Amino acid sequence: MIPERTLARLKNIVGVGNYLDSPEDKIAYSYDGTPLLRQLPEAILIPRSVAHISQILKLANEEKFSVVPRGSGSGLSGGSIPVENSVVLLTNHWNKILEIDRANLTAWVEPGVITGQIHSAVEEVGLFYPPDPGSSTICTIGGNVAENAGGLRGLKYGVTKNYVMGIEVVLPSGEVILTGGKSVKDVAGYNLKDFFVGSEGTLGVFTRILLKLLPKPDTSRTMLVYYDKISDAADSVSDIIASKITPAALEFLDRTTIKCVEEYAHLGLPTSIESLLMIEADGRSSVVDEDIATIRSICARHKALEIRIAVDDEDASKLRSARKVAFSALARVRPTTILEDATVPRSEVARMLDIINRIAASHALLFGNFGHAGDGNLHPTCLTDERDKNEIHRAEKAFDEIFNAAVNLGGTITGEHGTGLAKKQFFEKVAGPAQIDMMRKIKGVIDPNAVLNPGKIFSLSPKCEGTMPRTQEQIKKYLDMGAYS
Ligand SMILES: Cc1cc2nc3c(=O)[nH]c(=O)nc-3n(C[C@H](O)[C@H](O)[C@H](O)COP(=O)(O)OP(=O)(O)OC[C@H]3O[C@@H](n4cnc5c(N)ncnc54)[C@H](O)[C@@H]3O)c2cc1C
Protein backbone atom coordinates (compact mmCIF):
# COMPACT_ATOMS: atom_id res chain seq x y z
CA MET A 1 0.00 0.00 0.00
CA ILE A 2 1.21 3.50 -0.77
CA PRO A 3 1.04 5.49 2.50
CA GLU A 4 -1.70 8.15 2.78
CA ARG A 5 0.84 10.95 3.22
CA THR A 6 2.51 9.95 -0.09
CA LEU A 7 -0.86 9.88 -1.88
CA ALA A 8 -1.54 13.33 -0.43
CA ARG A 9 1.76 14.58 -1.88
CA LEU A 10 0.78 13.14 -5.29
CA LYS A 11 -2.59 14.90 -5.09
CA ASN A 12 -0.76 18.07 -4.28
CA ILE A 13 1.51 17.73 -7.34
CA VAL A 14 -1.27 17.23 -9.93
CA GLY A 15 -4.05 19.15 -8.14
CA VAL A 16 -7.27 17.78 -6.62
CA GLY A 17 -9.20 17.71 -9.92
CA ASN A 18 -6.49 15.63 -11.59
CA TYR A 19 -6.35 12.93 -8.94
CA LEU A 20 -8.79 9.98 -9.02
CA ASP A 21 -9.14 7.34 -6.31
CA SER A 22 -12.80 6.34 -6.10
CA PRO A 23 -13.49 2.57 -6.15
CA GLU A 24 -15.14 3.00 -9.60
CA ASP A 25 -12.11 4.82 -11.01
CA LYS A 26 -9.76 2.18 -9.65
CA ILE A 27 -11.80 -0.55 -11.31
CA ALA A 28 -11.93 1.36 -14.61
CA TYR A 29 -8.12 1.57 -14.70
CA SER A 30 -7.45 -1.95 -13.41
CA TYR A 31 -7.39 -3.59 -16.83
CA ASP A 32 -6.60 -2.97 -20.49
CA GLY A 33 -7.52 -4.89 -23.67
CA THR A 34 -5.84 -8.06 -22.37
CA PRO A 35 -8.27 -10.64 -21.00
CA LEU A 36 -7.92 -12.21 -17.55
CA LEU A 37 -5.41 -9.72 -16.15
CA ARG A 38 -6.49 -7.17 -13.56
CA GLN A 39 -4.93 -5.27 -10.67
CA LEU A 40 -6.31 -2.23 -8.87
CA PRO A 41 -4.13 0.90 -8.81
CA GLU A 42 -3.92 3.00 -5.65
CA ALA A 43 -4.74 6.17 -7.57
CA ILE A 44 -4.94 7.58 -11.09
CA LEU A 45 -3.01 10.73 -11.94
CA ILE A 46 -3.74 13.20 -14.74
CA PRO A 47 -0.52 15.23 -15.02
CA ARG A 48 -0.88 18.63 -16.68
CA SER A 49 2.78 19.35 -17.40
CA VAL A 50 6.13 17.68 -17.97
CA ALA A 51 7.13 19.07 -14.57
CA HIS A 52 4.26 17.15 -12.95
CA ILE A 53 5.50 13.85 -14.45
CA SER A 54 9.02 14.66 -13.36
CA GLN A 55 7.93 15.40 -9.78
CA ILE A 56 5.79 12.24 -9.64
CA LEU A 57 8.74 10.06 -10.69
CA LYS A 58 11.10 11.80 -8.25
CA LEU A 59 8.61 11.12 -5.46
CA ALA A 60 8.28 7.48 -6.60
CA ASN A 61 12.06 7.08 -6.17
CA GLU A 62 11.94 8.73 -2.77
CA GLU A 63 8.92 6.78 -1.47
CA LYS A 64 9.41 3.55 -3.46
CA PHE A 65 6.09 3.13 -5.26
CA SER A 66 5.51 2.30 -8.93
CA VAL A 67 4.17 4.40 -11.79
CA VAL A 68 2.38 2.81 -14.77
CA PRO A 69 2.00 5.01 -17.87
CA ARG A 70 -1.25 4.59 -19.77
CA GLY A 71 -2.63 5.86 -23.08
CA SER A 72 -6.01 4.47 -24.19
CA GLY A 73 -5.59 1.10 -22.48
CA SER A 74 -6.17 -0.80 -25.75
CA GLY A 75 -2.98 -2.82 -25.28
CA LEU A 76 -3.22 -6.58 -25.70
CA SER A 77 -0.31 -7.71 -23.55
CA GLY A 78 -1.08 -6.01 -20.23
CA GLY A 79 1.41 -3.12 -20.58
CA SER A 80 -0.77 -0.54 -18.87
CA ILE A 81 -2.24 -2.84 -16.20
CA PRO A 82 -1.25 -1.55 -12.74
CA VAL A 83 1.32 -3.50 -10.76
CA GLU A 84 1.23 -3.86 -7.01
CA ASN A 85 1.79 -0.62 -5.09
CA SER A 86 1.32 1.58 -8.14
CA VAL A 87 -0.40 4.65 -9.49
CA VAL A 88 -1.58 4.94 -13.10
CA LEU A 89 -0.21 7.94 -14.97
CA LEU A 90 -2.47 9.01 -17.83
CA THR A 91 -1.20 10.71 -20.98
CA ASN A 92 -4.29 10.33 -23.19
CA HIS A 93 -5.46 13.87 -22.40
CA TRP A 94 -2.30 15.30 -24.02
CA ASN A 95 -3.93 15.15 -27.41
CA LYS A 96 -2.70 18.03 -29.55
CA ILE A 97 -1.00 17.87 -32.92
CA LEU A 98 1.57 20.58 -32.25
CA GLU A 99 3.02 21.08 -35.74
CA ILE A 100 2.88 19.65 -39.25
CA ASP A 101 6.08 20.68 -41.03
CA ARG A 102 5.54 20.35 -44.79
CA ALA A 103 9.12 21.32 -45.64
CA ASN A 104 10.65 18.62 -43.47
CA LEU A 105 7.77 16.10 -43.75
CA THR A 106 7.44 15.78 -39.98
CA ALA A 107 4.81 16.26 -37.27
CA TRP A 108 5.29 17.02 -33.59
CA VAL A 109 2.49 15.41 -31.61
CA GLU A 110 1.56 14.98 -27.98
CA PRO A 111 1.47 11.36 -26.77
CA GLY A 112 -2.30 11.20 -26.29
CA VAL A 113 -3.29 11.97 -29.89
CA ILE A 114 -5.42 9.16 -31.33
CA THR A 115 -3.53 7.54 -34.23
CA GLY A 116 -6.49 7.86 -36.62
CA GLN A 117 -6.59 11.62 -35.95
CA ILE A 118 -2.96 11.87 -37.07
CA HIS A 119 -3.92 10.03 -40.28
CA SER A 120 -6.76 12.46 -41.01
CA ALA A 121 -4.84 15.63 -40.09
CA VAL A 122 -1.80 14.89 -42.25
CA GLU A 123 -3.86 13.54 -45.15
CA GLU A 124 -5.73 16.86 -45.26
CA VAL A 125 -2.46 18.52 -46.34
CA GLY A 126 -1.48 15.76 -48.79
CA LEU A 127 0.80 13.86 -46.39
CA PHE A 128 0.69 10.33 -45.01
CA TYR A 129 1.46 8.62 -41.68
CA PRO A 130 1.50 4.91 -42.64
CA PRO A 131 1.35 2.86 -39.38
CA ASP A 132 -2.28 1.76 -39.15
CA PRO A 133 -3.06 -0.52 -36.19
CA GLY A 134 -6.48 -2.18 -36.25
CA SER A 135 -7.19 -0.07 -33.15
CA SER A 136 -6.34 3.24 -34.88
CA THR A 137 -9.64 4.87 -33.89
CA ILE A 138 -8.97 4.34 -30.18
CA CYS A 139 -5.23 3.92 -29.48
CA THR A 140 -2.82 6.78 -28.75
CA ILE A 141 0.43 7.50 -30.53
CA GLY A 142 2.25 7.30 -27.15
CA GLY A 143 0.96 3.74 -26.74
CA ASN A 144 1.98 2.99 -30.35
CA VAL A 145 5.54 4.19 -29.76
CA ALA A 146 5.75 2.29 -26.45
CA GLU A 147 4.57 -0.93 -28.14
CA ASN A 148 6.23 -0.27 -31.51
CA ALA A 149 2.77 -0.94 -32.94
CA GLY A 150 2.37 -2.45 -36.40
CA GLY A 151 -0.83 -2.76 -38.34
CA LEU A 152 -2.33 -3.31 -41.75
CA ARG A 153 0.29 -1.44 -43.76
CA GLY A 154 3.33 -3.06 -42.13
CA LEU A 155 4.26 -5.14 -45.16
CA LYS A 156 4.97 -2.17 -47.43
CA TYR A 157 5.58 0.66 -44.99
CA GLY A 158 7.01 -0.92 -41.85
CA VAL A 159 5.96 -0.24 -38.25
CA THR A 160 5.95 2.66 -35.79
CA LYS A 161 9.73 2.60 -35.21
CA ASN A 162 10.27 3.46 -38.89
CA TYR A 163 8.42 6.77 -38.35
CA VAL A 164 9.73 8.06 -35.01
CA MET A 165 12.35 10.78 -35.53
CA GLY A 166 12.48 12.21 -32.04
CA ILE A 167 11.01 11.79 -28.56
CA GLU A 168 10.88 13.93 -25.45
CA VAL A 169 11.12 11.50 -22.55
CA VAL A 170 10.82 11.86 -18.79
CA LEU A 171 13.26 9.29 -17.43
CA PRO A 172 12.44 7.20 -14.34
CA SER A 173 14.71 9.55 -12.36
CA GLY A 174 12.48 12.48 -13.31
CA GLU A 175 15.10 14.01 -15.66
CA VAL A 176 13.86 15.09 -19.08
CA ILE A 177 15.70 14.37 -22.35
CA LEU A 178 14.99 15.09 -25.99
CA THR A 179 16.45 12.44 -28.27
CA GLY A 180 16.46 12.63 -32.10
CA GLY A 181 15.20 15.54 -34.18
CA LYS A 182 14.33 16.71 -37.66
CA SER A 183 17.68 15.87 -39.25
CA VAL A 184 17.19 12.96 -41.59
CA LYS A 185 20.74 11.85 -40.86
CA ASP A 186 21.96 11.88 -37.28
CA VAL A 187 24.57 9.45 -35.95
CA ALA A 188 25.75 11.36 -32.91
CA GLY A 189 26.13 8.99 -29.96
CA TYR A 190 24.17 5.87 -29.11
CA ASN A 191 20.79 5.64 -30.82
CA LEU A 192 18.74 6.37 -27.69
CA LYS A 193 15.61 7.28 -29.64
CA ASP A 194 15.16 3.78 -31.04
CA PHE A 195 15.97 2.36 -27.65
CA PHE A 196 12.78 3.90 -26.24
CA VAL A 197 10.57 2.69 -29.10
CA GLY A 198 9.00 -0.58 -27.96
CA SER A 199 10.10 -0.12 -24.34
CA GLU A 200 6.49 -0.74 -23.18
CA GLY A 201 6.44 2.09 -20.65
CA THR A 202 9.36 0.65 -18.67
CA LEU A 203 12.17 3.10 -19.51
CA GLY A 204 10.54 6.53 -19.77
CA VAL A 205 7.32 8.50 -20.20
CA PHE A 206 6.94 10.11 -23.63
CA THR A 207 5.67 13.68 -23.55
CA ARG A 208 6.24 14.77 -27.19
CA ILE A 209 6.88 12.70 -30.32
CA LEU A 210 8.32 13.78 -33.67
CA LEU A 211 6.95 11.67 -36.52
CA LYS A 212 8.23 11.20 -40.04
CA LEU A 213 5.60 11.68 -42.75
CA LEU A 214 5.48 10.62 -46.40
CA PRO A 215 3.74 12.18 -49.39
CA LYS A 216 0.23 10.73 -49.60
CA PRO A 217 0.01 8.04 -52.33
CA ASP A 218 -1.91 9.30 -55.41
CA THR A 219 -4.40 6.48 -55.25
CA SER A 220 -5.20 3.16 -53.65
CA ARG A 221 -7.36 0.20 -54.66
CA THR A 222 -8.83 -2.48 -52.45
CA MET A 223 -9.96 -6.00 -53.24
CA LEU A 224 -11.35 -9.08 -51.49
CA VAL A 225 -10.49 -12.55 -52.79
CA TYR A 226 -12.38 -15.69 -51.67
CA TYR A 227 -10.89 -19.19 -51.48
CA ASP A 228 -12.04 -22.73 -50.80
CA LYS A 229 -8.69 -23.72 -49.35
CA ILE A 230 -6.33 -21.79 -47.04
CA SER A 231 -3.37 -23.24 -48.94
CA ASP A 232 -4.60 -21.53 -52.16
CA ALA A 233 -4.73 -18.19 -50.33
CA ALA A 234 -1.22 -18.79 -48.93
CA ASP A 235 0.12 -19.71 -52.38
CA SER A 236 -1.37 -16.51 -53.78
CA VAL A 237 0.41 -14.49 -51.06
CA SER A 238 3.75 -16.15 -51.87
CA ASP A 239 3.33 -15.54 -55.61
CA ILE A 240 2.29 -11.90 -55.14
CA ILE A 241 5.45 -11.24 -53.13
CA ALA A 242 7.58 -13.27 -55.58
CA SER A 243 6.22 -11.15 -58.46
CA LYS A 244 7.92 -8.15 -56.76
CA ILE A 245 4.67 -6.40 -55.90
CA THR A 246 4.45 -5.11 -52.34
CA PRO A 247 0.79 -4.40 -51.55
CA ALA A 248 0.01 -1.79 -48.90
CA ALA A 249 -2.09 -4.46 -47.14
CA LEU A 250 -2.25 -8.23 -47.56
CA GLU A 251 -4.56 -9.56 -44.86
CA PHE A 252 -6.39 -12.83 -44.35
CA LEU A 253 -9.42 -14.15 -42.46
CA ASP A 254 -10.28 -17.80 -41.83
CA ARG A 255 -13.71 -19.38 -42.03
CA THR A 256 -14.74 -18.82 -38.38
CA THR A 257 -13.71 -15.16 -38.59
CA ILE A 258 -15.48 -14.63 -41.93
CA LYS A 259 -18.69 -16.07 -40.47
CA CYS A 260 -18.47 -13.83 -37.39
CA VAL A 261 -17.66 -10.74 -39.49
CA GLU A 262 -20.64 -11.38 -41.75
CA GLU A 263 -23.01 -11.89 -38.81
CA TYR A 264 -21.70 -8.65 -37.26
CA ALA A 265 -21.19 -6.31 -40.22
CA HIS A 266 -23.40 -7.74 -43.03
CA LEU A 267 -20.91 -7.09 -45.82
CA GLY A 268 -22.23 -9.79 -48.13
CA LEU A 269 -19.35 -12.21 -47.49
CA PRO A 270 -19.96 -15.86 -48.38
CA THR A 271 -19.87 -17.83 -45.12
CA SER A 272 -19.06 -21.21 -46.66
CA ILE A 273 -15.55 -20.31 -47.87
CA GLU A 274 -12.39 -21.33 -46.02
CA SER A 275 -10.44 -18.11 -46.35
CA LEU A 276 -10.38 -14.62 -47.77
CA LEU A 277 -7.62 -12.15 -48.56
CA MET A 278 -8.05 -8.38 -48.29
CA ILE A 279 -5.49 -6.79 -50.59
CA GLU A 280 -4.75 -3.12 -51.06
CA ALA A 281 -2.34 -1.57 -53.56
CA ASP A 282 -1.37 2.10 -53.44
CA GLY A 283 0.91 4.52 -55.30
CA ARG A 284 0.74 6.16 -58.74
CA SER A 285 -2.49 5.22 -60.50
CA SER A 286 -0.90 3.65 -63.58
CA VAL A 287 1.30 1.42 -61.37
CA VAL A 288 -1.61 0.55 -59.07
CA ASP A 289 -3.77 -0.50 -62.04
CA GLU A 290 -0.96 -2.72 -63.31
CA ASP A 291 -0.38 -4.23 -59.84
CA ILE A 292 -4.08 -4.95 -59.35
CA ALA A 293 -4.23 -6.70 -62.75
CA THR A 294 -1.20 -8.86 -61.88
CA ILE A 295 -2.55 -9.68 -58.40
CA ARG A 296 -5.90 -10.58 -59.94
CA SER A 297 -4.35 -13.05 -62.37
CA ILE A 298 -2.17 -14.59 -59.62
CA CYS A 299 -5.24 -15.12 -57.40
CA ALA A 300 -7.22 -16.58 -60.30
CA ARG A 301 -4.35 -18.98 -61.03
CA HIS A 302 -4.57 -20.18 -57.41
CA LYS A 303 -8.25 -21.07 -57.70
CA ALA A 304 -9.81 -17.93 -56.26
CA LEU A 305 -13.58 -18.46 -56.12
CA GLU A 306 -14.37 -14.77 -56.57
CA ILE A 307 -12.45 -11.50 -56.75
CA ARG A 308 -14.26 -8.34 -55.58
CA ILE A 309 -12.54 -5.07 -56.51
CA ALA A 310 -13.84 -1.87 -54.91
CA VAL A 311 -15.52 0.48 -57.36
CA ASP A 312 -15.11 3.67 -55.33
CA ASP A 313 -13.83 4.96 -51.95
CA GLU A 314 -17.02 4.01 -50.13
CA ASP A 315 -16.88 0.48 -51.49
CA ALA A 316 -13.14 0.27 -50.62
CA SER A 317 -13.84 1.23 -47.03
CA LYS A 318 -16.59 -1.44 -46.90
CA LEU A 319 -14.21 -4.14 -48.19
CA ARG A 320 -11.46 -2.96 -45.82
CA SER A 321 -13.86 -3.20 -42.89
CA ALA A 322 -14.10 -6.98 -43.45
CA ARG A 323 -10.63 -7.10 -41.90
CA LYS A 324 -10.88 -4.07 -39.62
CA VAL A 325 -13.86 -5.41 -37.64
CA ALA A 326 -12.45 -8.95 -37.27
CA PHE A 327 -11.58 -8.58 -33.58
CA SER A 328 -14.88 -6.93 -32.61
CA ALA A 329 -16.83 -9.55 -34.58
CA LEU A 330 -15.05 -12.47 -32.87
CA ALA A 331 -15.36 -10.82 -29.45
CA ARG A 332 -19.18 -11.10 -29.58
CA VAL A 333 -19.18 -14.90 -29.74
CA ARG A 334 -18.06 -15.87 -26.22
CA PRO A 335 -17.56 -13.83 -23.01
CA THR A 336 -13.74 -13.92 -23.17
CA THR A 337 -11.58 -13.30 -26.23
CA ILE A 338 -7.87 -14.13 -26.05
CA LEU A 339 -6.23 -12.57 -29.10
CA GLU A 340 -2.55 -13.38 -29.60
CA ASP A 341 -0.01 -12.50 -32.24
CA ALA A 342 2.27 -15.44 -32.90
CA THR A 343 4.37 -14.53 -35.91
CA VAL A 344 6.23 -16.67 -38.45
CA PRO A 345 8.24 -16.07 -41.61
CA ARG A 346 5.58 -15.52 -44.29
CA SER A 347 6.55 -18.72 -46.12
CA GLU A 348 5.31 -20.62 -43.03
CA VAL A 349 1.87 -18.98 -42.73
CA ALA A 350 -0.13 -21.93 -44.17
CA ARG A 351 1.79 -24.45 -42.08
CA MET A 352 1.35 -22.36 -38.92
CA LEU A 353 -2.40 -22.01 -39.52
CA ASP A 354 -2.68 -25.75 -39.94
CA ILE A 355 -0.79 -26.26 -36.66
CA ILE A 356 -3.02 -23.73 -34.85
CA ASN A 357 -6.16 -25.51 -36.07
CA ARG A 358 -4.82 -28.88 -34.97
CA ILE A 359 -3.84 -27.52 -31.53
CA ALA A 360 -7.29 -25.90 -31.11
CA ALA A 361 -9.03 -29.15 -32.03
CA SER A 362 -6.85 -31.24 -29.73
CA HIS A 363 -7.87 -29.03 -26.76
CA ALA A 364 -11.51 -28.80 -27.89
CA LEU A 365 -11.31 -25.00 -28.23
CA LEU A 366 -12.97 -22.55 -30.60
CA PHE A 367 -10.42 -20.41 -32.47
CA GLY A 368 -10.84 -17.74 -35.14
CA ASN A 369 -7.71 -16.81 -37.09
CA PHE A 370 -6.95 -13.65 -38.99
CA GLY A 371 -3.95 -11.42 -39.47
CA HIS A 372 -1.31 -9.90 -41.64
CA ALA A 373 -0.60 -12.68 -44.18
CA GLY A 374 1.94 -10.53 -46.00
CA ASP A 375 4.28 -10.28 -43.03
CA GLY A 376 3.46 -13.54 -41.25
CA ASN A 377 1.91 -11.78 -38.24
CA LEU A 378 -1.03 -14.02 -37.26
CA HIS A 379 -3.74 -13.38 -34.69
CA PRO A 380 -4.92 -16.77 -33.41
CA THR A 381 -7.93 -15.82 -31.28
CA CYS A 382 -9.41 -18.16 -28.69
CA LEU A 383 -13.10 -17.60 -28.00
CA THR A 384 -13.64 -18.77 -24.46
CA ASP A 385 -15.17 -17.98 -21.06
CA GLU A 386 -12.97 -17.00 -18.13
CA ARG A 387 -15.52 -18.48 -15.66
CA ASP A 388 -14.75 -21.95 -17.04
CA LYS A 389 -11.43 -22.69 -15.32
CA ASN A 390 -10.93 -25.94 -17.19
CA GLU A 391 -11.38 -24.27 -20.57
CA ILE A 392 -9.02 -21.44 -19.61
CA HIS A 393 -6.45 -24.01 -18.55
CA ARG A 394 -6.78 -25.72 -21.95
CA ALA A 395 -6.46 -22.33 -23.68
CA GLU A 396 -3.22 -21.64 -21.78
CA LYS A 397 -1.85 -24.99 -22.87
CA ALA A 398 -2.92 -24.36 -26.46
CA PHE A 399 -1.18 -20.97 -26.58
CA ASP A 400 1.92 -22.48 -25.01
CA GLU A 401 2.01 -24.99 -27.87
CA ILE A 402 1.23 -22.30 -30.47
CA PHE A 403 4.08 -20.06 -29.30
CA ASN A 404 6.47 -23.00 -29.25
CA ALA A 405 5.43 -23.94 -32.78
CA ALA A 406 5.90 -20.34 -33.99
CA VAL A 407 9.40 -20.20 -32.50
CA ASN A 408 10.25 -23.61 -33.98
CA LEU A 409 9.22 -22.33 -37.42
CA GLY A 410 11.68 -19.43 -37.06
CA GLY A 411 9.07 -16.97 -35.78
CA THR A 412 8.39 -15.10 -32.57
CA ILE A 413 5.86 -14.87 -29.73
CA THR A 414 4.74 -11.35 -30.64
CA GLY A 415 4.87 -9.41 -33.87
CA GLU A 416 3.24 -6.20 -32.66
CA HIS A 417 1.33 -6.43 -29.38
CA GLY A 418 4.38 -6.51 -27.13
CA THR A 419 5.32 -8.78 -24.24
CA GLY A 420 3.94 -6.91 -21.22
CA LEU A 421 2.64 -9.23 -18.53
CA ALA A 422 0.84 -11.68 -20.77
CA LYS A 423 3.86 -13.09 -22.54
CA LYS A 424 6.80 -12.48 -20.25
CA GLN A 425 7.01 -16.17 -19.31
CA PHE A 426 7.33 -17.12 -22.97
CA PHE A 427 9.76 -14.32 -23.67
CA GLU A 428 12.02 -15.39 -20.83
CA LYS A 429 11.97 -18.89 -22.25
CA VAL A 430 12.70 -17.97 -25.87
CA ALA A 431 15.13 -15.11 -25.25
CA GLY A 432 17.33 -17.16 -22.91
CA PRO A 433 19.12 -16.11 -19.71
CA ALA A 434 21.89 -14.03 -21.29
CA GLN A 435 19.50 -11.68 -23.11
CA ILE A 436 17.16 -11.37 -20.15
CA ASP A 437 20.09 -10.67 -17.87
CA MET A 438 21.29 -7.91 -20.21
CA MET A 439 17.81 -6.35 -20.24
CA ARG A 440 17.62 -6.52 -16.44
CA LYS A 441 20.97 -4.72 -16.24
CA ILE A 442 19.80 -1.99 -18.64
CA LYS A 443 16.58 -1.53 -16.64
CA GLY A 444 18.62 -1.49 -13.42
CA VAL A 445 20.88 1.31 -14.66
CA ILE A 446 18.07 3.50 -16.00
CA ASP A 447 15.57 2.75 -13.25
CA PRO A 448 17.54 1.52 -10.21
CA ASN A 449 14.52 1.66 -7.88
CA ALA A 450 12.27 -0.06 -10.45
CA VAL A 451 9.64 2.66 -10.19
CA LEU A 452 8.49 2.69 -13.83
CA ASN A 453 6.15 -0.14 -14.88
CA PRO A 454 8.27 -2.82 -13.16
CA GLY A 455 7.85 -6.50 -13.97
CA LYS A 456 6.63 -5.90 -17.53
CA ILE A 457 8.41 -7.68 -20.43
CA PHE A 458 10.57 -9.68 -17.98
CA SER A 459 10.68 -10.25 -14.23
CA LEU A 460 13.10 -8.02 -12.44
CA SER A 461 14.52 -10.98 -10.58
CA PRO A 462 14.74 -14.53 -11.88
CA LYS A 463 11.90 -15.75 -9.67
CA CYS A 464 9.05 -16.21 -12.13
CA GLU A 465 8.76 -19.69 -13.46
CA GLY A 466 5.93 -21.76 -14.91
CA THR A 467 3.38 -20.77 -17.48
CA MET A 468 1.88 -17.45 -18.45
CA PRO A 469 0.32 -15.65 -15.41
CA ARG A 470 -3.21 -15.44 -16.78
CA THR A 471 -5.45 -16.03 -13.81
CA GLN A 472 -5.81 -13.91 -10.70
CA GLU A 473 -4.52 -16.84 -8.62
CA GLN A 474 -1.40 -17.09 -10.76
CA ILE A 475 -0.79 -13.36 -10.64
CA LYS A 476 -1.18 -13.42 -6.88
CA LYS A 477 1.32 -16.27 -6.71
CA TYR A 478 3.84 -14.28 -8.71
CA LEU A 479 3.23 -11.16 -6.65
CA ASP A 480 3.73 -13.20 -3.48
CA MET A 481 7.01 -14.43 -4.90
CA GLY A 482 8.07 -10.80 -5.26
CA ALA A 483 8.38 -11.20 -9.01
CA TYR A 484 7.05 -7.72 -9.74
CA SER A 485 8.94 -6.00 -6.99
C1 LIG B 1 -9.35 -4.10 -31.62
C2 LIG B 1 -7.86 -3.95 -31.44
C3 LIG B 1 -7.05 -4.01 -32.56
C4 LIG B 1 -5.68 -3.86 -32.41
N1 LIG B 1 -4.89 -3.89 -33.54
C5 LIG B 1 -3.57 -3.72 -33.43
C6 LIG B 1 -2.74 -3.76 -34.60
O1 LIG B 1 -3.21 -3.95 -35.72
N2 LIG B 1 -1.42 -3.57 -34.42
C7 LIG B 1 -0.87 -3.37 -33.19
O2 LIG B 1 0.35 -3.20 -33.09
N3 LIG B 1 -1.62 -3.33 -32.07
C8 LIG B 1 -2.95 -3.50 -32.16
N4 LIG B 1 -3.73 -3.47 -31.02
C9 LIG B 1 -3.09 -3.29 -29.69
C10 LIG B 1 -3.04 -1.84 -29.15
O3 LIG B 1 -4.04 -1.03 -29.71
C11 LIG B 1 -1.65 -1.23 -29.39
O4 LIG B 1 -0.69 -1.93 -28.62
C12 LIG B 1 -1.55 0.27 -29.08
O5 LIG B 1 -0.26 0.69 -29.43
C13 LIG B 1 -1.80 0.59 -27.61
O6 LIG B 1 -2.01 1.99 -27.50
P1 LIG B 1 -2.75 2.60 -26.21
O7 LIG B 1 -2.80 4.07 -26.34
O8 LIG B 1 -4.06 1.93 -26.00
O9 LIG B 1 -1.71 2.19 -25.07
P2 LIG B 1 -1.97 1.48 -23.67
O10 LIG B 1 -2.63 0.18 -23.85
O11 LIG B 1 -2.56 2.44 -22.72
O12 LIG B 1 -0.45 1.22 -23.24
C14 LIG B 1 0.37 0.37 -23.97
C15 LIG B 1 1.79 0.48 -23.43
O13 LIG B 1 2.30 1.77 -23.72
C16 LIG B 1 2.76 2.39 -22.53
N5 LIG B 1 2.50 3.82 -22.71
C17 LIG B 1 1.31 4.40 -23.04
N6 LIG B 1 1.48 5.72 -23.15
C18 LIG B 1 2.79 5.99 -22.87
C19 LIG B 1 3.58 7.18 -22.82
N7 LIG B 1 3.05 8.39 -23.06
N8 LIG B 1 4.89 7.05 -22.50
C20 LIG B 1 5.45 5.85 -22.25
N9 LIG B 1 4.74 4.70 -22.30
C21 LIG B 1 3.43 4.78 -22.61
C22 LIG B 1 1.99 1.71 -21.41
O14 LIG B 1 2.69 1.76 -20.18
C23 LIG B 1 1.89 0.30 -21.92
O15 LIG B 1 3.04 -0.43 -21.63
C24 LIG B 1 -5.11 -3.65 -31.12
C25 LIG B 1 -5.94 -3.59 -30.00
C26 LIG B 1 -7.30 -3.75 -30.14
C27 LIG B 1 -8.16 -3.66 -28.92
The ligand as an ORCA input file, in Angstrom:
! r2SCAN-3c Opt
* xyz 0 1
  C      -9.350     -4.100    -31.618
  C      -7.862     -3.951    -31.442
  C      -7.053     -4.005    -32.559
  C      -5.677     -3.864    -32.414
  N      -4.895     -3.893    -33.544
  C      -3.574     -3.718    -33.433
  C      -2.745     -3.755    -34.599
  O      -3.209     -3.950    -35.720
  N      -1.421     -3.571    -34.423
  C      -0.865     -3.366    -33.187
  O       0.352     -3.202    -33.093
  N      -1.621     -3.329    -32.069
  C      -2.954     -3.500    -32.158
  N      -3.730     -3.471    -31.020
  C      -3.092     -3.290    -29.688
  C      -3.038     -1.838    -29.148
  O      -4.043     -1.034    -29.709
  C      -1.652     -1.235    -29.392
  O      -0.694     -1.927    -28.625
  C      -1.553      0.266    -29.078
  O      -0.260      0.693    -29.430
  C      -1.800      0.593    -27.612
  O      -2.013      1.991    -27.498
  P      -2.755      2.599    -26.206
  O      -2.801      4.073    -26.342
  O      -4.055      1.933    -26.004
  O      -1.713      2.191    -25.073
  P      -1.966      1.480    -23.668
  O      -2.631      0.181    -23.852
  O      -2.561      2.437    -22.724
  O      -0.447      1.224    -23.244
  C       0.369      0.367    -23.973
  C       1.794      0.476    -23.429
  O       2.296      1.767    -23.718
  C       2.764      2.388    -22.527
  N       2.496      3.821    -22.705
  C       1.312      4.398    -23.037
  N       1.477      5.724    -23.153
  C       2.792      5.993    -22.875
  C       3.576      7.175    -22.816
  N       3.051      8.391    -23.056
  N       4.889      7.051    -22.497
  C       5.445      5.855    -22.251
  N       4.742      4.696    -22.296
  C       3.433      4.775    -22.607
  C       1.989      1.714    -21.407
  O       2.694      1.762    -20.180
  C       1.885      0.302    -21.924
  O       3.044     -0.430    -21.634
  C      -5.109     -3.651    -31.123
  C      -5.936     -3.595    -29.995
  C      -7.299     -3.750    -30.141
  C      -8.159     -3.664    -28.919
*
